[in-house]
Amino acid sequence: MRGNVAGDGGLAFAVRRRRKPGAFRVYWTLARAGFKRQAQYKLAMFAGLFTNCVFGFVRAAVMVAAVRAAGDFGGYDEGTIGAYVWLSQALLGATQFMGPQIDLVDRIKTGDVAIDFLRPIDVQLGYLATDMGRAACTFLPRGVPSIVIGAATFGLSMPSTPLAYLLGLISVLLAVALSFLCLFAVALIGFWVVEIRGIRVLYQIVGTFLAGLFVPVHMFPDWLRVVAMSTPFPSILQAPIDTLSGRAAGMDALIIVVLQGFWVLVIGLLGRVLLRAGQRRLEVQGG
């Protein structure tokens, strides 16, 4: 009888262990939840695609005209400048430069973030996984059609080797992760200030400019290009554009991806430091 009890207990323990979800499965579930949540806003995504196309046509027309007038336009020709414009438009929704504040902002303001600290998952990685799912849902119905429309109307210059697209995909994933980690760090400032909307607006203005949204970073004056490259912003937009468009190929593309990975680690570490400091502040104030 004792052996049966022990056996039953061992079987139950094995079943419990088998049913316990692993870390990857938990974050994969969060990513799927972020995808499904974003998929509910079908009209908003259609409106985003329409806006992308309108501004894409305007920007592409201006940039192509500048290339034709200047001849040498920072190393861009009509095909590569078209790729720059339409890829940047396609990545806007996924990188969330122009998007609303992330949910963490309101949770810090209301104090609900205390519940996040009690959950058995990493706060930063949990929010990151959810945002990666959101970005995937945004890019598929909004970003990809923008590129197709741009290719059909302006004839984009794109690479022809599979390796270029593989590095481009990795670059896009790193860019989305880096963009969220920057927004996560900005949101954590809410532990020390009452309202961060002004900080978010400043981040949006400076970030979009230094990331190369208005004009490519390669066309900046030397001193401004040095300033931009000392920040993570070009790795959010200019880097994936260069790898996907084929402007950077081979070792140059690999260096870009490595630099993106470096910024992901740096900003991720900054976010963890701010999160730990914010948690201590929350505990002191809340008791």
Backbone as a ProteinNet text record, in pm:
[ID]
protein_1_A
[PRIMARY]
MRGNVAGDGGLAFAVRRRRKPGAFRVYWTLARAGFKRQAQYKLAMFAGLFTNCVFGFVRAAVMVAAVRAAGDFGGYDEGTIGAYVWLSQALLGATQFMGPQIDLVDRIKTGDVAIDFLRPIDVQLGYLATDMGRAACTFLPRGVPSIVIGAATFGLSMPSTPLAYLLGLISVLLAVALSFLCLFAVALIGFWVVEIRGIRVLYQIVGTFLAGLFVPVHMFPDWLRVVAMSTPFPSILQAPIDTLSGRAAGMDALIIVVLQGFWVLVIGLLGRVLLRAGQRRLEVQGG
[TERTIARY]
83.5	0	86.2	193.9	280	344.2	382.2	440.8	341.6	213.1	112.6	94.1	93.8	77.1	193.7	312.8	430.7	426.7	382.9	374.1	272.2	154.3	52.1	101.2	170.8	223.6	326.5	412.7	511.9	447.2	339.3	269.1	203.9	142.5	78.4	181.6	298.7	404.5	453.2	464.9	507.3	405.9	276.3	171.7	176.3	197.3	203.9	321.5	435.3	551.6	527.6	458.3	432.4	337.1	244.6	145.7	198.5	306.3	360	419.9	369.2	418.9	561.2	643.6	778.3	778.2	896	906.4	876.6	929.7	905.7	757.6	689.7	547.2	467.1	507.2	436.4	450.3	573.9	595.2	535.4	534.9	469.2	319.4	261.1	118.4	90.6	180.2	163.2	175.1	267.4	281.7	155.4	100.5	-23.5	-137.5	-139.9	-244	-230.7	-105.7	-84.7	-127.9	-103.4	-145.8	-297.7	-365.4	-511.5	-575.7	-515	-569.2	-561.4	-447.7	-432.8	-524.5	-550.1	-633.9	-778.4	-817.5	-954.2	-978.8	-871.3	-885.7	-867	-953.7	-940.8	-959.1	-1056.4	-1079.8	-961.7	-904.1	-788.7	-669.1	-650.8	-539.6	-561.4	-685.6	-714.8	-689	-729.3	-703.9	-554.1	-479.3	-334.3	-271.4	-320.5	-269.6	-299.2	-420	-456.4	-365.8	-342.9	-256.2	-113.8	-65.4	68.2	83.8	-15.4	-7.5	-12.2	-99.7	-109.7	23.4	77.1	204.8	318.8	306.5	408.6	416.2	301.5	300	358.6	321.9	373	524	571.7	715.1	793.2	742.3	813.4	822.8	714.2	716.5	820.5	826.6	923.3	1065.9	1088.6	1223.8	1271.5	1185.4	1223.4	1253.7	1173.6	1199.9	1334.6	1366.8	1496.1	1611.4	1594.7	1698.6	1719.4	1610.3	1621.5	1686.3	1658.7	1714.1	1860.7	1894.4	2029.8	2127.6	2078.6	2169.5	2231.2	2325.6	2384.5	2314.6	2225.8	2142.2	2180.1	2298.3	2345.2	2365	2395.4	2415.2	2287.4	2174.3	2045.8	2012	1949.6	1888.2	1737.2	1663.4	1517.4	1467.4	1529	1484.4	1514.8	1635.2	1673.6	1603.4	1579.7	1507.8	1361	1306.6	1170.6	1161.7	1262.8	1266	1276.3	1358	1370.9	1235.9	1164.8	1037	934.3	915	806.7	839.2	965	1000.7	983.6	1018.8	999.6	851.3	768.5	624.7	571.9	625.3	578.9	617.1	729.9	779.1	722.7	654.6	607.7	513.7	417.5	321.6	386.2	478.8	543.1	634.7	707.6	800.2	729.9	607.5	523	574.7	651.6	699.5	582.2	481.9	368.2	248.4	266.1	155.3	125.7	22.8	-12	87	75.9	161.8	129.9	230.8	209.7	129.7	67.9	-22.3	46.6	177	249.6	240	227.1	219.1	100.3	-16.5	-136.3	-129.4	-67.5	-59.4	32	134.6	220.6	145	70	-2.6	-109.9	-178.2	-285.2	-235.2	-111.3	-57.6	-82.8	-152.6	-180.5	-54.5	55.5	180.8	226	177	211.6	166.8	56.1	8.2	105.4	164.1	260.6	381.4	422	538.2	509	381.9	345.1	329.2	322.4	303.3	432.7	419.7	538.9	609.9	611.5	685.1	762.5	864.7	944.2	861	854.7	769.8	815.5	943.9	994.9	975.9	1011.8	999.4	852.5	766.1	624.6	564.5	593.3	543.5	608	735.7	803.7	740.2	711	648.7	513.3	434.6	303.7	317.1	416.8	434.6	485.9	567.1	612.9	494.9	398.2	276.9	197.7	186.9	116.9	184.7	317.4	391.7	373.2	371.2	351.5	215.9	113.5	-20.4	-28.8	46.7	46.3	119.4	231.6	315	250.1	180.8	125.5	16.2	-87.5	-192.6	-166.2	-66.8	-41.9	92.5	196.7	329.9	352.5	320.1	344.4	267.8	136.7	67	128.6	182.7	247.3	365.5	445.7	561.2	516.7	411.3	360.9	311.1	237.3	186	301.3	401	517.5	593	607.8	677.8	601	468.2	386.6	383.6	401.6	388.8	522.5	624.8	752.2	868	849.3	957	1073.2	1056.5	1157	1277.4	1393.6	1516.5	1534.6	1523.4	1531.3	1636.7	1695.2	1798.5	1738.8	1825.9	1780.7	1830.5	1907.6	1962.5	1882.6	1862.8	1788.9	1856.4	1991.1	2062.7	2027.7	2011.4	1976.8	1841.4	1745	1612.9	1614.8	1700.4	1713.1	1769.8	1878.3	1934.2	1835.2	1758.3	1657.2	1549.3	1506.1	1405.7	1458.3	1581.5	1642.5	1653.3	1690.4	1703.5	1569.5	1463	1329.6	1289.1	1312.7	1278.7	1355.5	1483.6	1563.7	1517.1	1476.9	1428.7	1300	1208.2	1082.2	1109.1	1197.3	1230.8	1296.4	1389	1457.6	1360.7	1270.7	1172.4	1088	1041.5	961.4	1043.9	1167.2	1250.2	1276.2	1289.8	1304.3	1176.3	1061.1	933.5	911.4	955.3	944.2	1024.4	1146.7	1230	1166.5	1109.2	1041.4	921.8	845.4	728.6	767.2	883.1	925.5	958.7	978.8	1001.1	878	762.3	639.6	646.8	744.6	762.6	808.5	867.2	924.1	855	777.8	707.1	558	476.3	331.8	280.9	334.1	285.4	404.1	405.7	519.1	481.9	365.3	325.6	422.8	471.3	569.2	698.3	740.5	862.2	840.7	721.3	692.1	690.2	635.2	634.3	777.2	859.4	999.5	1071.3	1046.6	1105.8	1061.8	934.5	880.7	943.9	958.4	1014.7	1162.5	1239.1	1382.6	1407.5	1330.6	1352.2	1324	1210.6	1176.9	1277.5	1328.3	1426.1	1558.9	1612	1741.8	1734.9	1615.1	1599.7	1603.4	1586.1	1589.8	1453.7	1349.3	1215.9	1194.7	1241.9	1216.5	1314.1	1440.3	1542.7	1636.3	1700.5	1791.4	1905.3	1946.1	2057.2	2184	2198.8	2317.5	2330.5	2222	2224.9	2245.8	2257.1	2283.3	2423.4	2444.2	2582.2	2667.2	2796.5	2885	2865.4	2858	2846.6	2712.8	2606.4	2475.1	2465.3	2529.9	2529.9	2602.6	2710.3	2781.3	2692.4	2618.6	2524.8	2418	2361.5	2255.1	2305.3	2424.8	2476.5	2521.5	2532.6	2564.4	2438.6	2324	2196.6	2140.3	2041.9	1983.1	1883.3	1848.2	1737.7	1761.9	1881	1899.3	1881.9	1908.7	1891	1743.8	1654.6	1511.4	1452.1	1501.4	1439.4	1540.1	1647.2	1742.2	1808.7	1839.8	1909.4	1827.3	1702.2	1625.3	1597.2	1586.9	1567	1690.3	1808.9	1932.3	1950.1	1916.5	1934.6	1828.3	1704.2	1597.1	1607.5	1655.9	1663.7	1789.3	1884.2	2007.1	2112.9	2086.9	2189.9	2311.7	2285.8	2393.7	2385.8	2493.2	2493.6	2617.3	2609.6	2724.7	2767.6	2897.9	2953.6	2895.1	2865.6	2806.1	2670	2589.7	2459.9	2475.5	2572.6	2596.4	2639	2723.4	2766.3	2646.4	2555.8	2435.2	2352.1	2333.6	2254.6	2321.6	2455	2528.2	2512.3	2519.6	2500.6	2359.5	2261.4	2125.2	2116.9	2179.5	2180.7	2246.1	2353.1	2419.4	2324.6	2251	2158.4	2042.3	1997.3	1892.3	1940	2063.3	2117.2	2132.5	2182.9	2206.3	2074.8	1979.4	1851.4	1772	1783.9	1717.9	1772.2	1904.2	1965.3	1923.5	1918	1871.4	1728.9	1643.3	1505.9	1497.8	1584.4	1582	1627.8	1726.1	1772.9	1662.7	1596.5	1487.1	1370	1342.9	1232.9	1260.3	1383.1	1417.7	1410.3	1459.7	1452.4	1307.5	1224.5	1083.5	1010.9	1046.6	983.5	1017.4	1142.1	1180	1105.3	1089.5	1016	870.9	810.9	672.7	653.1	746.7	738.6	753.4	841	859.2	734.9	673.8	555.9	432.6	422.9	304.6	311.8	431.5	445.9	460.3
-121.3	0	125.1	116.7	233.4	262.8	151	169	231	189.2	247.3	395.7	432.3	573.7	655.1	596.4	668.5	681.3	570.6	576.7	676.9	677.7	774.9	917	937.2	1071	1112.1	1018.1	1050	1081.8	1004.2	1030.9	1168.7	1202.9	1334.6	1445.9	1424	1524.2	1540.9	1426.4	1432.5	1505.9	1480.2	1548.3	1698.2	1736.6	1879.2	1944.2	1873.5	1929.1	1940.9	1844.8	1847.3	1961.5	1989.1	2093	2232.4	2244	2376.3	2437.3	2549.8	2606.2	2657.9	2637.2	2691	2838.4	2901.1	3045.7	3084.1	3006.5	3038.6	3033.5	2931.9	2918	3034.4	3080.3	3193.3	3318.4	3349	3470.1	3456.3	3335.7	3312.2	3337.2	3295.4	3320.2	3470.3	3542.8	3688.1	3754	3704.8	3760	3734.5	3614.7	3584.8	3673	3696.8	3784.3	3926	3975.2	4107.6	4113.7	4004.5	3997.3	4002.3	3920.2	3913	4044.7	4106.4	4234	4340.8	4347.1	4446.1	4414.1	4285.1	4243.8	4289.1	4328.3	4374.4	4511.3	4585.7	4722.9	4723.4	4654.8	4640.6	4773.8	4851.9	4980.9	5075.1	5070.7	5155.9	5116.9	4986.3	4942.1	4983	4976.8	5021.9	5171.9	5246.7	5391.3	5418.8	5338.2	5353.6	5325.4	5221.9	5190.6	5305	5359.4	5471.1	5591.7	5622.4	5734.7	5709.8	5586.4	5551	5578.4	5537.5	5552.3	5699.3	5777.2	5919.6	5989.9	5974	6038.8	5976.6	5847.1	5782.8	5843.5	5866.4	5928.6	6069	6145.1	6282.5	6281.5	6201.4	6197.4	6144.6	6037.9	5978.3	6076.9	6150.6	6248	6356.3	6405.1	6509.4	6456.3	6337	6280.5	6246.1	6187.8	6153.7	6280.6	6384.5	6511.9	6569	6555.1	6604.2	6526	6394.1	6312.2	6352.9	6374.6	6413.9	6550.9	6640	6775.1	6779.5	6701.9	6709	6617.4	6509.2	6413.2	6321.5	6375.4	6300	6342	6258.5	6291.2	6198.5	6221.3	6140.6	5994.6	5965.8	5827.9	5754.8	5824.6	5764.1	5790.9	5691.6	5713.8	5699.4	5700.4	5697.5	5568.5	5456.5	5330	5318	5358.2	5344.6	5447.6	5568.7	5667.8	5627.5	5563.3	5511.4	5401.8	5313.4	5208	5267.2	5372.2	5438.8	5493.1	5561.3	5623.4	5518.2	5418	5323.1	5224.6	5191.7	5106.4	5182.1	5309.5	5387.8	5401.4	5420.2	5425.7	5292.1	5182.4	5049.7	5017.6	5071.7	5039	5130.7	5237.5	5335.5	5272.6	5192.7	5133.6	5034.3	4953.9	4852.2	4913.9	5020.4	5082.8	5178	5215.5	5289.2	5429.3	5488.7	5624.1	5721	5704.9	5796.7	5739.8	5625.5	5559.3	5618.3	5564.9	5611.5	5561	5613.1	5566.4	5420.1	5346.9	5207.3	5197.2	5081.3	5061.9	5086.3	5062.2	5074.3	5214.7	5314.4	5453.4	5470.9	5425.6	5439.8	5350.2	5235.4	5144.4	5199.9	5271.4	5337.4	5452.2	5527.1	5642.1	5599.5	5488.4	5442.2	5351.6	5305.7	5214.3	5067.7	5038.8	4899.8	4822.7	4896	4828.2	4737.8	4765.5	4679.4	4536	4518.4	4383.9	4315.9	4394.8	4337.5	4280.4	4346.7	4298.1	4167	4138.7	4016.7	3897	3921.9	3811.9	3731.6	3602.1	3515.3	3523	3640.1	3659	3789.2	3799.8	3921.7	4034.8	4148.1	4259.3	4311.3	4336.4	4392	4296	4170.4	4072.5	4043.8	4047.7	4025.8	4133.2	4259.4	4368.6	4365.3	4327	4319	4212.7	4096.5	3989.2	4033.6	4099.1	4147.5	4247.8	4336.2	4437.6	4376.5	4272	4206.7	4145.9	4089.4	4039.9	4151.4	4264	4380.8	4428.7	4434.9	4483.1	4391.1	4259.8	4163.9	4184.5	4205.3	4226.9	4360	4458.1	4587.7	4581.4	4509.7	4508.1	4431.1	4323.2	4239	4309.2	4366.1	4427.8	4573.8	4635	4777.1	4801.4	4732.8	4755.8	4689.9	4562	4488.1	4549.1	4579.9	4643.7	4777.7	4852.7	4980	4957.6	4853.4	4822.8	4779.3	4697	4649.6	4766.3	4857.4	4974.1	5062.1	5081.1	5159.9	5097.4	4962.8	4892.8	4903.3	4899.3	4903.9	5043.2	5146.4	5283.6	5353.3	5318.5	5388.7	5297.8	5166.6	5077.9	5079	5018.8	5023.2	4936.3	4981.8	4904.2	4816.4	4684.8	4588.8	4483.9	4420.3	4318.3	4192.5	4110.7	3988.2	3860.6	3871.3	3752.8	3720	3591.6	3552.4	3600.4	3603.3	3646.2	3789.9	3875.5	4015.3	4025.2	3943.9	3947.7	3885.1	3784	3724.6	3825.7	3893	3996.9	4111.4	4141	4245.3	4209.9	4083.2	4039.2	4047.8	4003.8	4013.5	4159.7	4244.7	4387.5	4448.6	4408.6	4460.3	4415.1	4289.4	4238.4	4314.2	4337.4	4412.3	4557	4614.1	4752.4	4765.7	4671.5	4674.7	4656.6	4562.2	4539.9	4663.4	4724.7	4843.9	4959.9	4977	5084.3	5068.4	4944.9	4924.6	4947.8	4898.6	4914.3	5061.6	5143.4	5288	5346.1	5307.8	5355.5	5304.8	5183.4	5126.5	5210.4	5249.7	5331.8	5468.9	5526.5	5656	5643.1	5534.4	5514.1	5504.6	5446.1	5426.9	5558.2	5664.9	5795.2	5836.3	5776.7	5805.3	5771.9	5693.5	5667.4	5792.4	5888.6	6006.1	6136.7	6137	6259	6228.4	6332	6312.7	6283.5	6351.3	6337.7	6331.3	6234.1	6219	6252.4	6310.9	6339.2	6433.4	6534.2	6625.5	6554	6462.3	6385.4	6296.5	6235.8	6149.7	6229.8	6351.1	6435.4	6472.3	6507.4	6539.7	6418.3	6301.4	6177	6152.8	6175.4	6151.4	6243.6	6371.8	6469.4	6439.5	6426	6401.1	6264.3	6164.3	6028.7	6012.7	6065	6049.4	6120.9	6234.4	6308.2	6233.3	6193.9	6126.3	5984.5	5926	5792	5793.5	5911.2	5921.2	5914.1	5958.2	5952.6	6061.8	6181.6	6294.9	6295.8	6276.9	6258.6	6148.9	6075.8	5969.8	6024.4	5946.2	5985.3	6007.4	5936.6	5949.5	6088.5	6164.6	6298.8	6406.8	6369	6465.9	6526.2	6649.6	6700.9	6609	6612.1	6518.9	6525	6646.7	6659.3	6604.9	6627.5	6579.4	6427.8	6374.5	6229.8	6161	6221.9	6166.7	6168.2	6278.8	6287.7	6180	6164.3	6065.1	5924.1	5890.7	5755.6	5723.4	5826	5801.8	5775.4	5773.2	5742.1	5613.4	5552.6	5429.8	5453.7	5578.6	5605.4	5556.5	5575.7	5521.4	5369.8	5300.2	5155	5115.1	5209.7	5179.8	5190.3	5282.8	5305.1	5296.8	5375.4	5377.4	5241.4	5172.6	5043.5	4937.5	4911.7	4812.3	4853.8	4983.7	5030	4997.3	5024.1	4998.2	4849.9	4764.4	4620.7	4564.5	4608.3	4557.3	4608.6	4730.6	4788.7	4745.5	4686.3	4644.4	4752.4	4869.3	4974.6	4926.2	4853.1	4788.8	4639	4581.4	4439.5	4372.4	4240	4163.7	4203.2	4231.4	4265.4	4394.8	4491.2	4617.2	4591.9	4506.1	4473.6	4399.2	4310.2	4235.7	4329.1	4427.3	4525.4	4605.1	4640.9	4714	4631.2	4503.3	4415.6	4399.6	4385.8	4374.6	4501.7	4617.8	4745.3	4754.2	4708.8	4705.5	4617.4	4499.8	4411.4	4476.6	4553.2	4625.8	4724.6	4800.8	4899.7	4832.6	4717.2	4643.1	4604.7	4558.3	4520.7	4642.9	4752	4872.4	4930.7	4952.3	5011.6	4913.7	4784	4685.1	4687.7	4700.6	4709.5	4838.1	4948.7	5075.2	5060.2	4993.9	4972.7	4888.4	4789.1	4703.3	4781.8	4868.5	4951.8	5046.8	5112	5203.2	5128.4	5008.3	4929.1	4890.6	4847.8	4811.3	4932.7	5048	5169.9	5212.8	5201.6	5236	5143.2	5015.5	4920.2	4954.3	4992.2	5031.7	5157.6	5252.5	5375.5	5343.5	5252.1	5212.7	5147.4	5064.2	4996	5092.7	5192.5	5291.4	5374.4	5418	5502	5422.3	5298.3	5219	5141.6	5127.5	5054.2	4905.7
0	0	0	81.2	89.4	-46.5	-113.9	-245.8	-342.9	-333.1	-422.8	-397.9	-266.1	-231.7	-284.4	-264.6	-313	-464.8	-528.2	-674.2	-721.2	-653.8	-692.1	-671.2	-558.5	-530.7	-633.1	-672.7	-774.1	-907.9	-940.9	-1066.1	-1063.9	-950.6	-940.2	-951.7	-888.9	-896.8	-1040.4	-1110.4	-1249.9	-1335.5	-1308.8	-1384.2	-1359.1	-1229.7	-1197.8	-1270	-1271.8	-1338.6	-1489.4	-1544.2	-1687.1	-1723.2	-1633.2	-1661.8	-1635.1	-1561.1	-1530.3	-1656.2	-1702	-1826.8	-1812.1	-1914.4	-1914.2	-1943	-1922.5	-1941.1	-2086.1	-2180.4	-2321.6	-2354	-2301	-2329.4	-2272.7	-2154.2	-2092.4	-2179.4	-2221.2	-2300.1	-2440.5	-2494	-2622.4	-2611.3	-2499.1	-2475.5	-2466	-2399.7	-2390.1	-2526.6	-2607.9	-2743	-2825	-2813.3	-2884.7	-2835.1	-2703.4	-2648.6	-2703.8	-2714	-2772	-2916.8	-2991.3	-3131.5	-3141.6	-3060.2	-3066.1	-3021.1	-2922.7	-2874.7	-2983.9	-3051.9	-3159.4	-3276.4	-3298.5	-3411.7	-3396.5	-3275.4	-3253.9	-3317.3	-3342.2	-3392.9	-3545	-3614.4	-3759.7	-3831.1	-3788.9	-3853.3	-3831.9	-3711.2	-3682	-3768.9	-3791.1	-3875.4	-4020.3	-4066.2	-4202.6	-4214.6	-4113	-4114	-4112	-4035.2	-4032.2	-4167.1	-4235	-4368.5	-4465.5	-4459.6	-4546.7	-4520.4	-4393	-4356.6	-4403.3	-4382.7	-4429.4	-4578.6	-4654.8	-4800.8	-4841.4	-4778.5	-4813	-4788.2	-4666.3	-4635.4	-4715.1	-4746.2	-4827.7	-4966.4	-5029.1	-5161.9	-5157.4	-5053.8	-5043.3	-5023.4	-4927.7	-4898.6	-5017.8	-5081	-5194.2	-5310.3	-5336.5	-5445.8	-5420.9	-5296.5	-5262.8	-5272.5	-5218.1	-5216.8	-5357.1	-5438.6	-5576.2	-5656	-5634.5	-5702.1	-5659.1	-5530.4	-5481.3	-5543.4	-5557.3	-5620.2	-5764.3	-5837.2	-5977.9	-5992.5	-5898.3	-5907.1	-5865	-5761.3	-5704.9	-5776.7	-5832	-5893.4	-5788.6	-5709.8	-5599.3	-5471.1	-5423.3	-5307.1	-5192.2	-5136.4	-5024	-5059.4	-5185.6	-5227.1	-5263.5	-5263.6	-5297.6	-5443.7	-5508.6	-5637.9	-5621.8	-5730	-5719.3	-5654.3	-5688.8	-5631.5	-5483.7	-5441.9	-5300.8	-5212.7	-5266.7	-5185.3	-5172.1	-5276.1	-5263.4	-5159.1	-5156.8	-5055.1	-4915	-4901.1	-4769.9	-4723.7	-4813.1	-4775.1	-4736	-4820.4	-4796.6	-4684.5	-4666.5	-4552.5	-4420.7	-4420.3	-4297.8	-4265.3	-4367.3	-4343.9	-4291.4	-4345.4	-4304.8	-4160.5	-4114.1	-3979.9	-3871.7	-3910.8	-3812.3	-3709.4	-3756	-3663.4	-3569.9	-3621.2	-3538.4	-3434.6	-3471.9	-3377.3	-3281.3	-3310.3	-3216.9	-3183.8	-3276.6	-3252.9	-3238.1	-3322.9	-3322.9	-3246.7	-3183.7	-3116.1	-2979.3	-2914	-2780.1	-2675.8	-2556.4	-2448.4	-2415.6	-2370.6	-2336.5	-2206.6	-2184.5	-2070.9	-1937.3	-1932.3	-1805.8	-1748.3	-1834.1	-1787.5	-1693.5	-1734.8	-1653.1	-1529.2	-1540.5	-1426.6	-1317.4	-1357.3	-1258.1	-1192.9	-1273	-1219.4	-1118.6	-1145.5	-1057.8	-944.7	-957.3	-856.8	-887	-998.7	-1034.6	-1071.7	-1092.4	-1124.9	-1010.8	-888.4	-775.3	-799.5	-871.1	-904.4	-1000.2	-1092.3	-1186.6	-1114.2	-1006.1	-931.7	-858.4	-834.3	-763.5	-856.6	-987.1	-1080.6	-1097.4	-1125.3	-1133.8	-1268.3	-1330.1	-1454.1	-1444.5	-1526.4	-1529.1	-1589.8	-1520.2	-1564.4	-1700.6	-1713.7	-1838.7	-1955.6	-1937.1	-2045.4	-2078.4	-1976.3	-2000.4	-2089.4	-2058.4	-2141.7	-2280.5	-2286.5	-2415.4	-2504.3	-2447.7	-2525.9	-2579.5	-2496.4	-2540.7	-2654.3	-2643.9	-2748	-2877.3	-2868.6	-2990.5	-3066.6	-2993	-3057.7	-3121.3	-3051.2	-3107.9	-3235	-3232.5	-3348.2	-3468.6	-3443.7	-3553	-3618.2	-3536.6	-3590.4	-3664.5	-3619.9	-3686.8	-3819.9	-3823.4	-3943.2	-4057.8	-4024.6	-4130.8	-4212.1	-4148.4	-4230.5	-4265.6	-4202.1	-4225.8	-4293.5	-4245.5	-4300.6	-4434.6	-4444.8	-4569.6	-4686.9	-4672.8	-4785.9	-4825.5	-4728.3	-4762	-4854.7	-4824.4	-4908.9	-5047.7	-5053.6	-5183.4	-5267.2	-5205.8	-5278.1	-5325.6	-5239	-5278.9	-5394.1	-5389.9	-5498.2	-5629.5	-5620.9	-5742.1	-5804.8	-5723.4	-5774.2	-5797.5	-5719.5	-5731	-5771.1	-5773.1	-5813.2	-5716.8	-5599.9	-5494.7	-5529.5	-5486	-5502.7	-5379.6	-5397.6	-5287.8	-5319.6	-5217.2	-5241.5	-5303.6	-5359.2	-5426.5	-5361.1	-5252.5	-5186.8	-5061.8	-5030.5	-4909	-4781.4	-4780.4	-4660	-4623.2	-4722.5	-4695.9	-4626.3	-4669.6	-4606.9	-4467.5	-4448.6	-4315.5	-4217.2	-4255.8	-4169.3	-4151.5	-4257.6	-4246.2	-4145.9	-4145.6	-4050	-3906.8	-3886	-3752.5	-3711.6	-3806.2	-3776.8	-3737.1	-3805.4	-3771	-3631.3	-3598.1	-3464.8	-3356.9	-3379.8	-3282.8	-3273.1	-3386.2	-3385.6	-3305	-3322.1	-3246.8	-3097.9	-3064.2	-2923.5	-2864.1	-2937.8	-2887.6	-2869.8	-2965.1	-2954.3	-2827.4	-2802.7	-2682.8	-2556.6	-2554	-2434.2	-2404.5	-2509.4	-2488	-2428.5	-2483.2	-2429.8	-2287.5	-2260.3	-2125.6	-2026.5	-2066.1	-1978.1	-1956.7	-2063.1	-2048.8	-1955.4	-1968.4	-1882.5	-1735.4	-1707.7	-1569	-1499.4	-1576.2	-1514.3	-1433.9	-1464.3	-1390.8	-1242.8	-1201.6	-1059.2	-984.8	-1057	-991.7	-1029.2	-1139.1	-1178.9	-1189.2	-1179.5	-1180.4	-1320.4	-1420.2	-1557.1	-1652.3	-1744.6	-1835.7	-1979.5	-2002.2	-2139.9	-2208.9	-2135.9	-2194.2	-2230.4	-2143.8	-2171.7	-2293.3	-2303.9	-2418.4	-2548.1	-2546.2	-2666.4	-2706.8	-2607.7	-2636.4	-2694.5	-2636.3	-2687.5	-2831.1	-2859.9	-2993.3	-3096.6	-3061.8	-3156.4	-3182.3	-3074.7	-3089.3	-3151.5	-3105.4	-3152.7	-3300.8	-3348.1	-3489.8	-3579.5	-3533.5	-3614.8	-3621.3	-3504.8	-3501.7	-3556.9	-3559.7	-3615.9	-3767.8	-3829.2	-3974	-4039.8	-3971.2	-4029.4	-4133.3	-4105.6	-4194.9	-4313	-4284	-4387.8	-4339.7	-4430.1	-4386	-4299.9	-4202.9	-4116	-4198	-4308.8	-4392.7	-4453.9	-4454.7	-4513.2	-4407.9	-4281.9	-4176.7	-4196.4	-4150	-4142.4	-4053.6	-4073.2	-4002.3	-3851.1	-3795	-3650.2	-3600.3	-3678.1	-3636.6	-3653.3	-3755.6	-3773.6	-3658.5	-3610.1	-3494.3	-3371.1	-3352.5	-3239.6	-3250.2	-3369.3	-3388.8	-3362.6	-3414.5	-3399.9	-3257.7	-3173.4	-3032.4	-2950.3	-3016	-2951.1	-3010.9	-2945.7	-3000.6	-3113.3	-3141.1	-3234.1	-3377.1	-3437	-3572.6	-3579.6	-3470.2	-3469.3	-3469.8	-3443.5	-3443.6	-3583.7	-3665.9	-3796.5	-3911.2	-3905.1	-4016.5	-4036	-3927.9	-3937.6	-4011.6	-3972	-4047.2	-4190.8	-4215.6	-4353.4	-4437.5	-4382.8	-4457.1	-4486.9	-4391.3	-4412.9	-4508	-4493	-4578.3	-4722.2	-4738.9	-4872.5	-4947.1	-4874.8	-4938.6	-4945.8	-4886.5	-4884.1	-4807.4	-4698.4	-4623.5	-4649.3	-4699.3	-4733.6	-4675.7	-4661.4	-4615.1	-4475.6	-4461.4	-4330.4	-4275.7	-4362.6	-4315.3	-4250.6	-4310.8	-4253.5	-4121.6	-4115.6	-3991.8	-3879.5	-3910.8	-3809.7	-3758.4	-3848.1	-3807.9	-3710.7	-3741.6	-3654.3	-3518.6	-3518.2	-3391	-3309	-3375.1	-3304.3	-3246.2	-3319.5	-3266.5	-3142.6	-3149.1	-3032.8	-2912.2	-2937.1	-2828.5	-2762.4	-2843.3	-2787.7	-2714.1	-2763.5	-2692.8	-2552.8	-2541.1	-2410.7	-2319.6	-2376	-2294.8	-2244.3	-2333.9	-2293.6	-2207.6	-2236.1	-2151	-2009	-1996.4	-1863.2	-1792.7	-1867.2	-1808.6	-1756.8	-1833	-1789.8	-1662.5	-1651.4	-1531.4	-1409.6	-1427.6	-1316.3	-1271.5	-1366.4	-1332.8	-1270.2	-1319.2	-1264.7	-1120.6	-1092.3	-953.8	-861.9	-909.1	-828.2	-808.2	-911.6	-898.3	-803.7	-804.6	-713.3	-568.8	-542.9	-406.6	-364.2	-456.3	-423.8	-394.8	-471.8	-451	-315.7	-275.2	-146.1	-30	-46.9	59.3	77.5	-33	-24.3	19.1	-27.8	0	130.5	184.2	309.9	289
[MASK]
+++++++++++++++++++++++++++++++++++++++++++++++++++++++++++++++++++++++++++++++++++++++++++++++++++++++++++++++++++++++++++++++++++++++++++++++++++++++++++++++++++++++++++++++++++++++++++++++++++++++++++++++++++++++++++++++++++++++++++++++++++++++++++++++++++++++++++++++++++++++++++++++

